[in-house]
């Protein structure tokens, strides 16, 4: 008999892995990492719907595509199994700020903000270039010609 992996939240076929404890909340790392003690099989609907919400609150919530919203049966039983799994092993927790040091950690987040701002500016610049190219091509049916290297 072939083993079938099912979603830990709803029982549908499991197609991906979900972090039971989210890795990121409010754009900040939680300290949890990707490891077996923090991963459960999930279907795409559940994984996308849950996002970075606490699993128990989400499961019983009215969130779009949550198990409760989809009318999944035996939710309490599923929640009990997840709680047992959650207590099975202590997940690794890393206090990145303490490990790196407050100054280095703050420098990292300043760099992060600078990079995101540069990426937003680069996208705006690319949009302006696309507009200029489109307006220069308006009404011209000939194919674009690009110089050969």
Phi and psi in radians as a Rosetta constraint file:
Dihedral C 1 N 2 CA 2 C 2 CIRCULARHARMONIC -1.469 0.35
Dihedral N 2 CA 2 C 2 N 3 CIRCULARHARMONIC 2.348 0.35
Dihedral C 2 N 3 CA 3 C 3 CIRCULARHARMONIC -1.287 0.35
Dihedral N 3 CA 3 C 3 N 4 CIRCULARHARMONIC 2.396 0.35
Dihedral C 3 N 4 CA 4 C 4 CIRCULARHARMONIC -2.017 0.35
Dihedral N 4 CA 4 C 4 N 5 CIRCULARHARMONIC 2.223 0.35
Dihedral C 4 N 5 CA 5 C 5 CIRCULARHARMONIC -1.578 0.35
Dihedral N 5 CA 5 C 5 N 6 CIRCULARHARMONIC 2.213 0.35
Dihedral C 5 N 6 CA 6 C 6 CIRCULARHARMONIC -2.065 0.35
Dihedral N 6 CA 6 C 6 N 7 CIRCULARHARMONIC 2.747 0.35
Dihedral C 6 N 7 CA 7 C 7 CIRCULARHARMONIC -1.083 0.35
Dihedral N 7 CA 7 C 7 N 8 CIRCULARHARMONIC 2.254 0.35
Dihedral C 7 N 8 CA 8 C 8 CIRCULARHARMONIC -1.154 0.35
Dihedral N 8 CA 8 C 8 N 9 CIRCULARHARMONIC -0.374 0.35
Dihedral C 8 N 9 CA 9 C 9 CIRCULARHARMONIC -1.593 0.35
Dihedral N 9 CA 9 C 9 N 10 CIRCULARHARMONIC -0.694 0.35
Dihedral C 9 N 10 CA 10 C 10 CIRCULARHARMONIC -2.202 0.35
Dihedral N 10 CA 10 C 10 N 11 CIRCULARHARMONIC -0.285 0.35
Dihedral C 10 N 11 CA 11 C 11 CIRCULARHARMONIC 1.597 0.35
Dihedral N 11 CA 11 C 11 N 12 CIRCULARHARMONIC -0.091 0.35
Dihedral C 11 N 12 CA 12 C 12 CIRCULARHARMONIC -1.183 0.35
Dihedral N 12 CA 12 C 12 N 13 CIRCULARHARMONIC 2.914 0.35
Dihedral C 12 N 13 CA 13 C 13 CIRCULARHARMONIC -0.968 0.35
Dihedral N 13 CA 13 C 13 N 14 CIRCULARHARMONIC 2.324 0.35
Dihedral C 13 N 14 CA 14 C 14 CIRCULARHARMONIC -1.398 0.35
Dihedral N 14 CA 14 C 14 N 15 CIRCULARHARMONIC 2.188 0.35
Dihedral C 14 N 15 CA 15 C 15 CIRCULARHARMONIC -2.036 0.35
Dihedral N 15 CA 15 C 15 N 16 CIRCULARHARMONIC -0.154 0.35
Dihedral C 15 N 16 CA 16 C 16 CIRCULARHARMONIC -2.733 0.35
Dihedral N 16 CA 16 C 16 N 17 CIRCULARHARMONIC 3.115 0.35
Dihedral C 16 N 17 CA 17 C 17 CIRCULARHARMONIC -1.952 0.35
Dihedral N 17 CA 17 C 17 N 18 CIRCULARHARMONIC 2.466 0.35
Dihedral C 17 N 18 CA 18 C 18 CIRCULARHARMONIC -2.054 0.35
Dihedral N 18 CA 18 C 18 N 19 CIRCULARHARMONIC 2.496 0.35
Dihedral C 18 N 19 CA 19 C 19 CIRCULARHARMONIC -1.399 0.35
Dihedral N 19 CA 19 C 19 N 20 CIRCULARHARMONIC 1.961 0.35
Dihedral C 19 N 20 CA 20 C 20 CIRCULARHARMONIC -1.007 0.35
Dihedral N 20 CA 20 C 20 N 21 CIRCULARHARMONIC -0.799 0.35
Dihedral C 20 N 21 CA 21 C 21 CIRCULARHARMONIC -1.797 0.35
Dihedral N 21 CA 21 C 21 N 22 CIRCULARHARMONIC 2.129 0.35
Dihedral C 21 N 22 CA 22 C 22 CIRCULARHARMONIC -1.075 0.35
Dihedral N 22 CA 22 C 22 N 23 CIRCULARHARMONIC 2.594 0.35
Dihedral C 22 N 23 CA 23 C 23 CIRCULARHARMONIC -1.424 0.35
Dihedral N 23 CA 23 C 23 N 24 CIRCULARHARMONIC -0.500 0.35
Dihedral C 23 N 24 CA 24 C 24 CIRCULARHARMONIC -2.378 0.35
Dihedral N 24 CA 24 C 24 N 25 CIRCULARHARMONIC 2.361 0.35
Dihedral C 24 N 25 CA 25 C 25 CIRCULARHARMONIC -2.403 0.35
Dihedral N 25 CA 25 C 25 N 26 CIRCULARHARMONIC 2.319 0.35
Dihedral C 25 N 26 CA 26 C 26 CIRCULARHARMONIC 0.930 0.35
Dihedral N 26 CA 26 C 26 N 27 CIRCULARHARMONIC 0.726 0.35
Dihedral C 26 N 27 CA 27 C 27 CIRCULARHARMONIC 1.103 0.35
Dihedral N 27 CA 27 C 27 N 28 CIRCULARHARMONIC 0.324 0.35
Dihedral C 27 N 28 CA 28 C 28 CIRCULARHARMONIC -2.179 0.35
Dihedral N 28 CA 28 C 28 N 29 CIRCULARHARMONIC 2.482 0.35
Dihedral C 28 N 29 CA 29 C 29 CIRCULARHARMONIC -1.133 0.35
Dihedral N 29 CA 29 C 29 N 30 CIRCULARHARMONIC 2.430 0.35
Dihedral C 29 N 30 CA 30 C 30 CIRCULARHARMONIC -1.435 0.35
Dihedral N 30 CA 30 C 30 N 31 CIRCULARHARMONIC -0.377 0.35
Dihedral C 30 N 31 CA 31 C 31 CIRCULARHARMONIC 1.860 0.35
Dihedral N 31 CA 31 C 31 N 32 CIRCULARHARMONIC -0.277 0.35
Dihedral C 31 N 32 CA 32 C 32 CIRCULARHARMONIC -1.417 0.35
Dihedral N 32 CA 32 C 32 N 33 CIRCULARHARMONIC 2.697 0.35
Dihedral C 32 N 33 CA 33 C 33 CIRCULARHARMONIC -2.196 0.35
Dihedral N 33 CA 33 C 33 N 34 CIRCULARHARMONIC 3.043 0.35
Dihedral C 33 N 34 CA 34 C 34 CIRCULARHARMONIC -1.441 0.35
Dihedral N 34 CA 34 C 34 N 35 CIRCULARHARMONIC 1.897 0.35
Dihedral C 34 N 35 CA 35 C 35 CIRCULARHARMONIC -2.761 0.35
Dihedral N 35 CA 35 C 35 N 36 CIRCULARHARMONIC 2.871 0.35
Dihedral C 35 N 36 CA 36 C 36 CIRCULARHARMONIC -0.981 0.35
Dihedral N 36 CA 36 C 36 N 37 CIRCULARHARMONIC -0.618 0.35
Dihedral C 36 N 37 CA 37 C 37 CIRCULARHARMONIC -1.214 0.35
Dihedral N 37 CA 37 C 37 N 38 CIRCULARHARMONIC -0.148 0.35
Dihedral C 37 N 38 CA 38 C 38 CIRCULARHARMONIC -2.149 0.35
Dihedral N 38 CA 38 C 38 N 39 CIRCULARHARMONIC 0.250 0.35
Dihedral C 38 N 39 CA 39 C 39 CIRCULARHARMONIC -2.167 0.35
Dihedral N 39 CA 39 C 39 N 40 CIRCULARHARMONIC 2.414 0.35
Dihedral C 39 N 40 CA 40 C 40 CIRCULARHARMONIC -2.346 0.35
Dihedral N 40 CA 40 C 40 N 41 CIRCULARHARMONIC 2.619 0.35
Dihedral C 40 N 41 CA 41 C 41 CIRCULARHARMONIC -1.188 0.35
Dihedral N 41 CA 41 C 41 N 42 CIRCULARHARMONIC 2.509 0.35
Dihedral C 41 N 42 CA 42 C 42 CIRCULARHARMONIC -2.541 0.35
Dihedral N 42 CA 42 C 42 N 43 CIRCULARHARMONIC 2.747 0.35
Dihedral C 42 N 43 CA 43 C 43 CIRCULARHARMONIC -1.551 0.35
Dihedral N 43 CA 43 C 43 N 44 CIRCULARHARMONIC 2.857 0.35
Dihedral C 43 N 44 CA 44 C 44 CIRCULARHARMONIC -1.051 0.35
Dihedral N 44 CA 44 C 44 N 45 CIRCULARHARMONIC -0.683 0.35
Dihedral C 44 N 45 CA 45 C 45 CIRCULARHARMONIC -1.051 0.35
Dihedral N 45 CA 45 C 45 N 46 CIRCULARHARMONIC -0.866 0.35
Dihedral C 45 N 46 CA 46 C 46 CIRCULARHARMONIC -1.163 0.35
Dihedral N 46 CA 46 C 46 N 47 CIRCULARHARMONIC -0.802 0.35
Dihedral C 46 N 47 CA 47 C 47 CIRCULARHARMONIC -1.054 0.35
Dihedral N 47 CA 47 C 47 N 48 CIRCULARHARMONIC -0.768 0.35
Dihedral C 47 N 48 CA 48 C 48 CIRCULARHARMONIC -1.241 0.35
Dihedral N 48 CA 48 C 48 N 49 CIRCULARHARMONIC -0.662 0.35
Dihedral C 48 N 49 CA 49 C 49 CIRCULARHARMONIC -1.202 0.35
Dihedral N 49 CA 49 C 49 N 50 CIRCULARHARMONIC -0.736 0.35
Dihedral C 49 N 50 CA 50 C 50 CIRCULARHARMONIC -1.161 0.35
Dihedral N 50 CA 50 C 50 N 51 CIRCULARHARMONIC -0.739 0.35
Dihedral C 50 N 51 CA 51 C 51 CIRCULARHARMONIC 0.976 0.35
Dihedral N 51 CA 51 C 51 N 52 CIRCULARHARMONIC -2.230 0.35
Dihedral C 51 N 52 CA 52 C 52 CIRCULARHARMONIC -1.891 0.35
Dihedral N 52 CA 52 C 52 N 53 CIRCULARHARMONIC 0.466 0.35
Dihedral C 52 N 53 CA 53 C 53 CIRCULARHARMONIC -1.470 0.35
Dihedral N 53 CA 53 C 53 N 54 CIRCULARHARMONIC 2.691 0.35
Dihedral C 53 N 54 CA 54 C 54 CIRCULARHARMONIC -1.042 0.35
Dihedral N 54 CA 54 C 54 N 55 CIRCULARHARMONIC 2.304 0.35
Dihedral C 54 N 55 CA 55 C 55 CIRCULARHARMONIC -1.023 0.35
Dihedral N 55 CA 55 C 55 N 56 CIRCULARHARMONIC -0.799 0.35
Dihedral C 55 N 56 CA 56 C 56 CIRCULARHARMONIC -1.140 0.35
Dihedral N 56 CA 56 C 56 N 57 CIRCULARHARMONIC -0.812 0.35
Dihedral C 56 N 57 CA 57 C 57 CIRCULARHARMONIC -1.052 0.35
Dihedral N 57 CA 57 C 57 N 58 CIRCULARHARMONIC -0.794 0.35
Dihedral C 57 N 58 CA 58 C 58 CIRCULARHARMONIC -1.102 0.35
Dihedral N 58 CA 58 C 58 N 59 CIRCULARHARMONIC -0.793 0.35
Dihedral C 58 N 59 CA 59 C 59 CIRCULARHARMONIC -0.947 0.35
Dihedral N 59 CA 59 C 59 N 60 CIRCULARHARMONIC -0.689 0.35
Dihedral C 59 N 60 CA 60 C 60 CIRCULARHARMONIC -1.713 0.35
Dihedral N 60 CA 60 C 60 N 61 CIRCULARHARMONIC 0.113 0.35
Dihedral C 60 N 61 CA 61 C 61 CIRCULARHARMONIC -1.508 0.35
Dihedral N 61 CA 61 C 61 N 62 CIRCULARHARMONIC 3.051 0.35
Dihedral C 61 N 62 CA 62 C 62 CIRCULARHARMONIC -1.639 0.35
Dihedral N 62 CA 62 C 62 N 63 CIRCULARHARMONIC 0.324 0.35
Dihedral C 62 N 63 CA 63 C 63 CIRCULARHARMONIC -1.039 0.35
Dihedral N 63 CA 63 C 63 N 64 CIRCULARHARMONIC 2.550 0.35
Dihedral C 63 N 64 CA 64 C 64 CIRCULARHARMONIC -0.982 0.35
Dihedral N 64 CA 64 C 64 N 65 CIRCULARHARMONIC 2.233 0.35
Dihedral C 64 N 65 CA 65 C 65 CIRCULARHARMONIC 1.220 0.35
Dihedral N 65 CA 65 C 65 N 66 CIRCULARHARMONIC 0.191 0.35
Dihedral C 65 N 66 CA 66 C 66 CIRCULARHARMONIC -1.178 0.35
Dihedral N 66 CA 66 C 66 N 67 CIRCULARHARMONIC 2.768 0.35
Dihedral C 66 N 67 CA 67 C 67 CIRCULARHARMONIC -0.978 0.35
Dihedral N 67 CA 67 C 67 N 68 CIRCULARHARMONIC -0.705 0.35
Dihedral C 67 N 68 CA 68 C 68 CIRCULARHARMONIC -1.117 0.35
Dihedral N 68 CA 68 C 68 N 69 CIRCULARHARMONIC -0.758 0.35
Dihedral C 68 N 69 CA 69 C 69 CIRCULARHARMONIC -1.119 0.35
Dihedral N 69 CA 69 C 69 N 70 CIRCULARHARMONIC -0.608 0.35
Dihedral C 69 N 70 CA 70 C 70 CIRCULARHARMONIC -1.488 0.35
Dihedral N 70 CA 70 C 70 N 71 CIRCULARHARMONIC 0.014 0.35
Dihedral C 70 N 71 CA 71 C 71 CIRCULARHARMONIC 1.251 0.35
Dihedral N 71 CA 71 C 71 N 72 CIRCULARHARMONIC 0.516 0.35
Dihedral C 71 N 72 CA 72 C 72 CIRCULARHARMONIC -1.152 0.35
Dihedral N 72 CA 72 C 72 N 73 CIRCULARHARMONIC 2.347 0.35
Dihedral C 72 N 73 CA 73 C 73 CIRCULARHARMONIC -1.408 0.35
Dihedral N 73 CA 73 C 73 N 74 CIRCULARHARMONIC 2.796 0.35
Dihedral C 73 N 74 CA 74 C 74 CIRCULARHARMONIC 1.003 0.35
Dihedral N 74 CA 74 C 74 N 75 CIRCULARHARMONIC 0.738 0.35
Dihedral C 74 N 75 CA 75 C 75 CIRCULARHARMONIC -1.100 0.35
Dihedral N 75 CA 75 C 75 N 76 CIRCULARHARMONIC -0.706 0.35
Dihedral C 75 N 76 CA 76 C 76 CIRCULARHARMONIC -1.053 0.35
Dihedral N 76 CA 76 C 76 N 77 CIRCULARHARMONIC -0.732 0.35
Dihedral C 76 N 77 CA 77 C 77 CIRCULARHARMONIC -1.102 0.35
Dihedral N 77 CA 77 C 77 N 78 CIRCULARHARMONIC -0.764 0.35
Dihedral C 77 N 78 CA 78 C 78 CIRCULARHARMONIC -1.106 0.35
Dihedral N 78 CA 78 C 78 N 79 CIRCULARHARMONIC -0.734 0.35
Dihedral C 78 N 79 CA 79 C 79 CIRCULARHARMONIC -1.122 0.35
Dihedral N 79 CA 79 C 79 N 80 CIRCULARHARMONIC -0.691 0.35
Dihedral C 79 N 80 CA 80 C 80 CIRCULARHARMONIC -1.087 0.35
Dihedral N 80 CA 80 C 80 N 81 CIRCULARHARMONIC -0.727 0.35
Dihedral C 80 N 81 CA 81 C 81 CIRCULARHARMONIC -1.123 0.35
Dihedral N 81 CA 81 C 81 N 82 CIRCULARHARMONIC -0.714 0.35
Dihedral C 81 N 82 CA 82 C 82 CIRCULARHARMONIC -1.151 0.35
Dihedral N 82 CA 82 C 82 N 83 CIRCULARHARMONIC -0.692 0.35
Dihedral C 82 N 83 CA 83 C 83 CIRCULARHARMONIC -1.112 0.35
Dihedral N 83 CA 83 C 83 N 84 CIRCULARHARMONIC -0.690 0.35
Dihedral C 83 N 84 CA 84 C 84 CIRCULARHARMONIC -1.131 0.35
Dihedral N 84 CA 84 C 84 N 85 CIRCULARHARMONIC -0.748 0.35
Dihedral C 84 N 85 CA 85 C 85 CIRCULARHARMONIC -1.098 0.35
Dihedral N 85 CA 85 C 85 N 86 CIRCULARHARMONIC -0.741 0.35
Dihedral C 85 N 86 CA 86 C 86 CIRCULARHARMONIC -1.076 0.35
Dihedral N 86 CA 86 C 86 N 87 CIRCULARHARMONIC -0.600 0.35
Dihedral C 86 N 87 CA 87 C 87 CIRCULARHARMONIC -1.520 0.35
Dihedral N 87 CA 87 C 87 N 88 CIRCULARHARMONIC -0.108 0.35
Dihedral C 87 N 88 CA 88 C 88 CIRCULARHARMONIC -1.055 0.35
Dihedral N 88 CA 88 C 88 N 89 CIRCULARHARMONIC -0.739 0.35
Dihedral C 88 N 89 CA 89 C 89 CIRCULARHARMONIC -2.567 0.35
Dihedral N 89 CA 89 C 89 N 90 CIRCULARHARMONIC 2.596 0.35
Dihedral C 89 N 90 CA 90 C 90 CIRCULARHARMONIC -1.414 0.35
Dihedral N 90 CA 90 C 90 N 91 CIRCULARHARMONIC 2.106 0.35
Dihedral C 90 N 91 CA 91 C 91 CIRCULARHARMONIC -1.260 0.35
Dihedral N 91 CA 91 C 91 N 92 CIRCULARHARMONIC 2.683 0.35
Dihedral C 91 N 92 CA 92 C 92 CIRCULARHARMONIC -1.188 0.35
Dihedral N 92 CA 92 C 92 N 93 CIRCULARHARMONIC 2.314 0.35
Dihedral C 92 N 93 CA 93 C 93 CIRCULARHARMONIC -2.198 0.35
Dihedral N 93 CA 93 C 93 N 94 CIRCULARHARMONIC 2.207 0.35
Dihedral C 93 N 94 CA 94 C 94 CIRCULARHARMONIC -2.039 0.35
Dihedral N 94 CA 94 C 94 N 95 CIRCULARHARMONIC 2.123 0.35
Dihedral C 94 N 95 CA 95 C 95 CIRCULARHARMONIC -1.514 0.35
Dihedral N 95 CA 95 C 95 N 96 CIRCULARHARMONIC 1.529 0.35
Dihedral C 95 N 96 CA 96 C 96 CIRCULARHARMONIC -0.997 0.35
Dihedral N 96 CA 96 C 96 N 97 CIRCULARHARMONIC -0.720 0.35
Dihedral C 96 N 97 CA 97 C 97 CIRCULARHARMONIC -1.092 0.35
Dihedral N 97 CA 97 C 97 N 98 CIRCULARHARMONIC -0.765 0.35
Dihedral C 97 N 98 CA 98 C 98 CIRCULARHARMONIC -1.217 0.35
Dihedral N 98 CA 98 C 98 N 99 CIRCULARHARMONIC -0.720 0.35
Dihedral C 98 N 99 CA 99 C 99 CIRCULARHARMONIC -1.102 0.35
Dihedral N 99 CA 99 C 99 N 100 CIRCULARHARMONIC -0.814 0.35
Dihedral C 99 N 100 CA 100 C 100 CIRCULARHARMONIC -1.354 0.35
Dihedral N 100 CA 100 C 100 N 101 CIRCULARHARMONIC -0.469 0.35
Dihedral C 100 N 101 CA 101 C 101 CIRCULARHARMONIC 1.714 0.35
Dihedral N 101 CA 101 C 101 N 102 CIRCULARHARMONIC 2.444 0.35
Dihedral C 101 N 102 CA 102 C 102 CIRCULARHARMONIC -1.001 0.35
Dihedral N 102 CA 102 C 102 N 103 CIRCULARHARMONIC -0.734 0.35
Dihedral C 102 N 103 CA 103 C 103 CIRCULARHARMONIC -1.158 0.35
Dihedral N 103 CA 103 C 103 N 104 CIRCULARHARMONIC -0.807 0.35
Dihedral C 103 N 104 CA 104 C 104 CIRCULARHARMONIC -1.145 0.35
Dihedral N 104 CA 104 C 104 N 105 CIRCULARHARMONIC -0.693 0.35
Dihedral C 104 N 105 CA 105 C 105 CIRCULARHARMONIC -1.112 0.35
Dihedral N 105 CA 105 C 105 N 106 CIRCULARHARMONIC -0.750 0.35
Dihedral C 105 N 106 CA 106 C 106 CIRCULARHARMONIC -1.117 0.35
Dihedral N 106 CA 106 C 106 N 107 CIRCULARHARMONIC -0.677 0.35
Dihedral C 106 N 107 CA 107 C 107 CIRCULARHARMONIC -1.098 0.35
Dihedral N 107 CA 107 C 107 N 108 CIRCULARHARMONIC -0.721 0.35
Dihedral C 107 N 108 CA 108 C 108 CIRCULARHARMONIC -0.993 0.35
Dihedral N 108 CA 108 C 108 N 109 CIRCULARHARMONIC -0.822 0.35
Dihedral C 108 N 109 CA 109 C 109 CIRCULARHARMONIC -1.250 0.35
Dihedral N 109 CA 109 C 109 N 110 CIRCULARHARMONIC -0.515 0.35
Dihedral C 109 N 110 CA 110 C 110 CIRCULARHARMONIC -1.132 0.35
Dihedral N 110 CA 110 C 110 N 111 CIRCULARHARMONIC -0.780 0.35
Dihedral C 110 N 111 CA 111 C 111 CIRCULARHARMONIC -1.039 0.35
Dihedral N 111 CA 111 C 111 N 112 CIRCULARHARMONIC -0.767 0.35
Dihedral C 111 N 112 CA 112 C 112 CIRCULARHARMONIC -1.000 0.35
Dihedral N 112 CA 112 C 112 N 113 CIRCULARHARMONIC -0.851 0.35
Dihedral C 112 N 113 CA 113 C 113 CIRCULARHARMONIC -1.089 0.35
Dihedral N 113 CA 113 C 113 N 114 CIRCULARHARMONIC -0.709 0.35
Dihedral C 113 N 114 CA 114 C 114 CIRCULARHARMONIC -1.106 0.35
Dihedral N 114 CA 114 C 114 N 115 CIRCULARHARMONIC -0.759 0.35
Dihedral C 114 N 115 CA 115 C 115 CIRCULARHARMONIC -1.120 0.35
Dihedral N 115 CA 115 C 115 N 116 CIRCULARHARMONIC -0.778 0.35
Dihedral C 115 N 116 CA 116 C 116 CIRCULARHARMONIC -1.084 0.35
Dihedral N 116 CA 116 C 116 N 117 CIRCULARHARMONIC -0.715 0.35
Dihedral C 116 N 117 CA 117 C 117 CIRCULARHARMONIC -1.118 0.35
Dihedral N 117 CA 117 C 117 N 118 CIRCULARHARMONIC -0.716 0.35
Dihedral C 117 N 118 CA 118 C 118 CIRCULARHARMONIC -1.130 0.35
Dihedral N 118 CA 118 C 118 N 119 CIRCULARHARMONIC -0.686 0.35
Dihedral C 118 N 119 CA 119 C 119 CIRCULARHARMONIC -1.146 0.35
Dihedral N 119 CA 119 C 119 N 120 CIRCULARHARMONIC -0.714 0.35
Dihedral C 119 N 120 CA 120 C 120 CIRCULARHARMONIC -1.097 0.35
Dihedral N 120 CA 120 C 120 N 121 CIRCULARHARMONIC -0.752 0.35
Dihedral C 120 N 121 CA 121 C 121 CIRCULARHARMONIC -1.112 0.35
Dihedral N 121 CA 121 C 121 N 122 CIRCULARHARMONIC -0.727 0.35
Dihedral C 121 N 122 CA 122 C 122 CIRCULARHARMONIC -1.093 0.35
Dihedral N 122 CA 122 C 122 N 123 CIRCULARHARMONIC -0.680 0.35
Dihedral C 122 N 123 CA 123 C 123 CIRCULARHARMONIC -1.168 0.35
Dihedral N 123 CA 123 C 123 N 124 CIRCULARHARMONIC -0.702 0.35
Dihedral C 123 N 124 CA 124 C 124 CIRCULARHARMONIC -1.099 0.35
Dihedral N 124 CA 124 C 124 N 125 CIRCULARHARMONIC -0.720 0.35
Dihedral C 124 N 125 CA 125 C 125 CIRCULARHARMONIC -1.094 0.35
Dihedral N 125 CA 125 C 125 N 126 CIRCULARHARMONIC -0.780 0.35
Dihedral C 125 N 126 CA 126 C 126 CIRCULARHARMONIC -1.098 0.35
Dihedral N 126 CA 126 C 126 N 127 CIRCULARHARMONIC -0.678 0.35
Dihedral C 126 N 127 CA 127 C 127 CIRCULARHARMONIC -1.076 0.35
Dihedral N 127 CA 127 C 127 N 128 CIRCULARHARMONIC -0.745 0.35
Dihedral C 127 N 128 CA 128 C 128 CIRCULARHARMONIC -1.094 0.35
Dihedral N 128 CA 128 C 128 N 129 CIRCULARHARMONIC -0.715 0.35
Dihedral C 128 N 129 CA 129 C 129 CIRCULARHARMONIC -1.111 0.35
Dihedral N 129 CA 129 C 129 N 130 CIRCULARHARMONIC -0.771 0.35
Dihedral C 129 N 130 CA 130 C 130 CIRCULARHARMONIC -1.044 0.35
Dihedral N 130 CA 130 C 130 N 131 CIRCULARHARMONIC -0.726 0.35
Dihedral C 130 N 131 CA 131 C 131 CIRCULARHARMONIC -1.101 0.35
Dihedral N 131 CA 131 C 131 N 132 CIRCULARHARMONIC -0.754 0.35
Dihedral C 131 N 132 CA 132 C 132 CIRCULARHARMONIC -1.127 0.35
Dihedral N 132 CA 132 C 132 N 133 CIRCULARHARMONIC -0.725 0.35
Dihedral C 132 N 133 CA 133 C 133 CIRCULARHARMONIC -1.106 0.35
Dihedral N 133 CA 133 C 133 N 134 CIRCULARHARMONIC -0.804 0.35
Dihedral C 133 N 134 CA 134 C 134 CIRCULARHARMONIC -1.089 0.35
Dihedral N 134 CA 134 C 134 N 135 CIRCULARHARMONIC -0.740 0.35
Dihedral C 134 N 135 CA 135 C 135 CIRCULARHARMONIC -1.219 0.35
Dihedral N 135 CA 135 C 135 N 136 CIRCULARHARMONIC -0.541 0.35
Dihedral C 135 N 136 CA 136 C 136 CIRCULARHARMONIC -1.286 0.35
Dihedral N 136 CA 136 C 136 N 137 CIRCULARHARMONIC -0.417 0.35
Dihedral C 136 N 137 CA 137 C 137 CIRCULARHARMONIC -1.619 0.35
Dihedral N 137 CA 137 C 137 N 138 CIRCULARHARMONIC -0.195 0.35
Dihedral C 137 N 138 CA 138 C 138 CIRCULARHARMONIC -0.969 0.35
Dihedral N 138 CA 138 C 138 N 139 CIRCULARHARMONIC 2.210 0.35
Dihedral C 138 N 139 CA 139 C 139 CIRCULARHARMONIC 1.412 0.35
Dihedral N 139 CA 139 C 139 N 140 CIRCULARHARMONIC -0.132 0.35
Dihedral C 139 N 140 CA 140 C 140 CIRCULARHARMONIC -1.722 0.35
Dihedral N 140 CA 140 C 140 N 141 CIRCULARHARMONIC 1.966 0.35
Dihedral C 140 N 141 CA 141 C 141 CIRCULARHARMONIC -1.507 0.35
Dihedral N 141 CA 141 C 141 N 142 CIRCULARHARMONIC -0.133 0.35
Dihedral C 141 N 142 CA 142 C 142 CIRCULARHARMONIC -1.257 0.35
Dihedral N 142 CA 142 C 142 N 143 CIRCULARHARMONIC 2.586 0.35
Dihedral C 142 N 143 CA 143 C 143 CIRCULARHARMONIC -1.162 0.35
Dihedral N 143 CA 143 C 143 N 144 CIRCULARHARMONIC 2.640 0.35
Dihedral C 143 N 144 CA 144 C 144 CIRCULARHARMONIC -1.119 0.35
Dihedral N 144 CA 144 C 144 N 145 CIRCULARHARMONIC 2.492 0.35
Dihedral C 144 N 145 CA 145 C 145 CIRCULARHARMONIC -2.011 0.35
Dihedral N 145 CA 145 C 145 N 146 CIRCULARHARMONIC 2.198 0.35
Dihedral C 145 N 146 CA 146 C 146 CIRCULARHARMONIC -1.993 0.35
Dihedral N 146 CA 146 C 146 N 147 CIRCULARHARMONIC 2.415 0.35
Dihedral C 146 N 147 CA 147 C 147 CIRCULARHARMONIC -1.114 0.35
Dihedral N 147 CA 147 C 147 N 148 CIRCULARHARMONIC 2.510 0.35
Dihedral C 147 N 148 CA 148 C 148 CIRCULARHARMONIC -1.417 0.35
Dihedral N 148 CA 148 C 148 N 149 CIRCULARHARMONIC 2.537 0.35
